[in-house]
């Protein structure tokens, strides 16, 4: 994750006591710095330990939160590390309070890689958008589908969506879900997808080149457009309009309206389910 307070509002962040206790056990004496908080209860903090250790990142998910399982993410990181740059797993576990994953900071040439969402990269939006597209293509090209033990096809996602506990849906959510649970378009190219290849989950080196990806808890074999559709929209939302063609060109693919529409709807339907699950906790 980033070295800045990415995803954290300017107001003070209340780190749960259980996270402080966990951080103390994993990195005695470390300073706990909030870095990212998602909409479903998950929290990522940076542990700064001075000269004794380089920075590490602790991801904590409270029990029952509708977030990717840190233990499942650890399995994916260990597998992917043989092929691509990803954070190194230092510790992982679960207790009655929740689950956690401790990873080492990603460094390039001795300097920490930083999230593409940071203000300095947003100020260089066009260049950063290209780096995001380049990084996604490298990810897809490097990971072998024939030995990947993880699956994230549209069919498995629709099945999980259909099995999710029902709750009243807004008109917009009903429309999105109707598209998402329809027949998916034919697979363009099966690759090992990231699963959440957004701007915040892309790391850049100190001069703005692609460095690595983080948050691979949903990694699995799928149509590459399940990533591309989400990545291009994330770039537009985070950096501004008009940059989608740069991402596609950097990746090396022509626009595909049908697959883009479908996979964005599937993503949005899953987000709606997570939001309802969070609200009912």
C-alpha positions in Angstrom: 0.0 0.0 0.0 0.9 3.7 -0.2 3.1 5.6 2.1 0.5 8.4 2.4 -2.9 8.6 4.1 -4.6 7.2 1.1 -8.4 6.7 1.5 -8.3 8.3 5.0 -10.3 11.5 5.6 -8.5 14.5 7.1 -10.3 13.9 10.4 -8.6 11.6 13.0 -9.1 7.9 12.3 -10.1 5.8 15.2 -8.0 2.6 15.0 -9.7 -0.2 16.9 -7.9 -1.3 20.1 -7.7 -4.8 18.7 -5.6 -3.5 15.7 -3.2 -1.8 18.1 -2.9 -5.0 20.1 -2.3 -7.0 17.0 0.3 -4.6 15.6 2.1 -4.6 19.0 2.3 -8.4 18.9 3.4 -8.6 15.2 5.8 -5.6 15.3 6.7 -4.7 18.9 7.2 -0.9 19.3 5.9 0.0 15.8 4.1 3.2 15.2 0.6 2.6 13.7 -0.2 4.9 10.8 -3.7 4.6 9.1 -3.4 4.2 5.4 -6.7 2.9 3.9 -10.2 2.3 5.2 -12.8 0.7 2.9 -16.6 1.0 3.0 -17.1 -2.5 4.5 -15.1 -2.2 7.7 -11.6 -3.2 6.5 -8.6 -1.2 7.6 -5.0 -1.0 6.4 -2.3 0.5 8.6 1.4 1.1 8.1 3.7 -0.2 10.8 6.8 2.0 11.1 9.5 0.4 13.2 12.5 2.7 12.7 15.8 1.0 11.9 14.8 -2.4 13.2 12.4 -3.2 10.3 11.4 -1.6 7.1 7.8 -0.5 6.9 5.2 -3.2 6.7 1.5 -3.1 6.1 -1.2 -4.7 8.3 -4.6 -5.3 6.7 -7.3 -6.1 9.2 -10.9 -7.3 8.4 -13.4 -7.5 11.3 -15.2 -10.8 11.7 -18.1 -11.0 9.4 -17.2 -8.0 7.2 -18.1 -8.5 3.5 -14.4 -8.1 2.4 -12.1 -10.5 0.7 -10.6 -12.9 3.2 -7.0 -12.0 4.1 -6.1 -15.7 4.4 -7.3 -16.2 0.9 -5.3 -13.2 -0.3 -2.2 -14.6 1.4 -2.6 -17.8 -0.6 -2.8 -15.8 -3.8 0.2 -13.6 -2.9 2.4 -16.6 -2.3 1.4 -18.2 -5.6 1.7 -15.0 -7.6 5.1 -14.0 -6.1 6.8 -16.6 -8.4 5.8 -14.6 -11.5 5.2 -10.9 -10.6 6.1 -8.2 -8.1 3.6 -8.4 -5.2 3.9 -7.7 -1.5 5.8 -10.4 0.5 3.6 -12.1 3.1 5.1 -11.8 6.6 2.2 -13.1 8.7 -1.5 -14.0 8.4 -4.1 -15.2 10.8 -7.6 -15.2 12.2 -9.1 -14.9 15.7 -12.5 -14.1 17.2 -12.1 -10.4 16.3 -11.3 -10.8 12.6 -8.6 -11.7 10.1 -5.3 -10.1 9.2 -2.5 -10.0 6.7 0.9 -8.5 7.3 3.0 -7.8 4.2 6.3 -6.1 3.6 6.4 -2.8 1.8 7.2 -3.0 -2.0 10.4 -1.3 -2.9 12.0 -0.5 -6.2 15.7 0.3 -6.1 15.6 0.8 -2.4 12.7 3.3 -2.5 9.1 2.4 -1.5 6.6 2.1 -4.2 3.5 4.3 -3.7 -0.2 4.0 -4.7 -1.2 5.5 -8.0 -4.0 7.3 -6.1 -1.5 9.6 -4.4 -1.9 13.4 -5.2 1.4 13.5 -7.0 0.3 10.8 -9.5 -3.1 12.3 -9.8 -1.4 15.6 -10.8 0.2 13.6 -13.7 -3.0 12.0 -14.7 -2.2 11.1 -18.3 1.2 9.6 -17.5 -0.2 7.7 -14.5 -3.1 6.3 -16.6 -0.6 4.9 -19.1 1.3 3.3 -16.2 -1.8 1.7 -14.9 -2.6 0.2 -18.3 1.0 -1.0 -18.7 0.8 -2.6 -15.3 -2.4 -4.5 -15.9 -1.1 -5.9 -19.2 2.1 -7.1 -17.4 0.0 -8.7 -14.8 -2.1 -10.6 -17.3 0.8 -11.7 -19.4 3.0 -12.9 -16.5 0.6 -15.2 -14.6 0.0 -18.7 -16.0 -3.6 -19.7 -16.4 -2.8 -23.4 -16.7 -1.3 -23.7 -13.2 -3.4 -21.0 -11.4 -5.5 -22.7 -8.7 -8.0 -19.8 -8.4 -11.0 -19.1 -10.5 -13.0 -15.9 -11.0 -15.1 -16.5 -14.0 -18.4 -14.6 -14.7 -20.3 -17.9 -14.0 -18.8 -18.3 -10.5 -19.4 -14.7 -9.7 -23.0 -14.8 -10.9 -23.6 -18.0 -8.8 -22.2 -16.3 -5.7 -24.3 -13.2 -6.4 -27.5 -15.3 -6.9 -26.7 -17.2 -3.6 -26.3 -14.0 -1.6 -28.9 -13.2 1.0 -31.7 -11.2 -0.5 -32.7 -7.7 0.6 -34.8 -4.9 -0.9 -33.1 -3.5 -3.9 -33.4 0.0 -5.3 -34.5 0.5 -8.9 -30.9 1.2 -10.0 -29.7 -1.9 -8.2 -32.4 -4.1 -9.8 -31.3 -2.8 -13.2 -27.7 -3.5 -12.6 -28.3 -6.9 -11.2 -30.5 -7.9 -14.2 -27.6 -7.1 -16.5 -25.1 -8.9 -14.3 -26.9 -12.1 -13.9 -27.7 -12.3 -17.6 -25.7 -14.5 -20.1 -22.1 -13.2 -20.0 -20.5 -12.3 -23.4 -18.1 -14.9 -24.8 -14.6 -14.9 -23.3 -12.2 -12.7 -25.2 -9.1 -14.0 -23.6 -8.8 -16.0 -20.4 -6.1 -14.6 -18.1 -5.3 -14.6 -14.4 -7.2 -11.5 -13.4 -6.4 -9.3 -10.4 -10.0 -9.0 -9.4 -9.8 -5.4 -8.1 -7.4 -3.7 -10.5 -8.2 -0.2 -9.6 -6.0 2.9 -9.3 -5.5 2.6 -5.5 -4.3 -1.0 -5.9 -1.6 -0.1 -8.5 1.8 0.9 -7.2 4.2 3.1 -9.0 7.9 3.6 -8.5 9.4 7.0 -7.6 9.4 8.2 -11.2 5.9 7.1 -11.9 6.5 3.7 -13.7 4.4 0.7 -12.8 5.9 -1.2 -9.9 3.4 -3.8 -8.5 -0.2 -4.6 -7.5 -1.7 -5.0 -4.1 -5.0 -6.3 -2.7 -5.2 -9.5 -4.8 -7.8 -11.2 -2.6 -10.1 -11.8 -5.6 -7.3 -13.0 -8.0 -8.4 -15.8 -10.3 -8.7 -17.0 -14.0 -11.3 -15.0 -15.9 -11.9 -13.0 -19.1 -9.4 -10.2 -19.1 -12.3 -7.7 -19.6 -13.4 -8.3 -16.0 -10.3 -6.4 -15.0 -10.0 -4.0 -18.0 -13.6 -2.8 -17.5 -13.0 -1.9 -13.9 -9.5 -0.5 -14.4 -10.6 2.0 -17.1 -13.6 3.2 -15.0 -11.4 3.6 -12.0 -8.9 5.7 -14.0 -11.8 7.9 -15.2 -13.2 8.3 -11.7 -9.9 8.9 -9.9 -8.0 11.0 -12.5 -10.7 12.6 -14.6 -12.6 12.0 -17.9 -11.0 11.3 -21.3 -8.3 9.0 -20.1 -9.8 5.6 -20.9 -8.3 5.5 -24.4 -4.9 6.0 -22.9 -5.4 3.0 -20.6 -6.6 0.8 -23.4 -3.8 1.8 -25.7 -1.2 1.2 -23.0 -2.7 -2.2 -22.4 -2.9 -2.9 -26.1 -6.6 -3.6 -26.8 -9.4 -1.9 -28.7 -12.5 -0.8 -26.9 -15.2 -3.4 -26.3 -18.5 -1.9 -25.3 -20.4 -5.1 -24.7 -17.8 -6.7 -22.3 -17.1 -3.4 -20.6 -20.8 -2.8 -19.9 -21.3 -6.4 -18.7 -18.4 -6.6 -16.3 -19.0 -3.1 -14.8 -22.6 -4.2 -14.1 -21.4 -7.4 -12.5 -19.0 -5.4 -10.3 -21.7 -3.0 -9.3 -24.1 -5.8 -8.4 -21.5 -7.3 -6.2 -20.8 -4.0 -4.6 -24.5 -3.5 -3.9 -24.6 -6.9 -2.2 -21.6 -6.0 0.0 -23.2 -2.7 0.9 -26.4 -4.4 2.0 -24.4 -6.9 4.0 -22.5 -4.1 5.7 -25.7 -2.3 6.5 -27.3 -5.3 8.2 -24.3 -6.2 10.4 
